[in-house]
């Protein structure tokens, strides 16, 4: 199985929360990584998402210390929408 991994940066202008994560995260830019696998048996190339993770800094670690948290695309999108609405209200 060939796994395809893509990474992108997501920026939050305000502190934010994610479903399943107890602590509020600071505003800033975060790396999000998505793994996809090919869907077999089709006459065209298609991929299915198998995991999305966000890299969050550890509160008690150094600047290079982070934790990798699995997040659903819907939870990430909801956090981004809440952040955008807060920016609109400012």
Secondary structure, DSSP 8 states (H G I E B T S, - for coil): --EEEEEEEEEESS-B--TT--S-B-SEEEEEEEEEEE-TT-SS--EEEEEEEEEEE-TTS-TT-EEEEE--HHHHHHHHHHHHHHHHH-
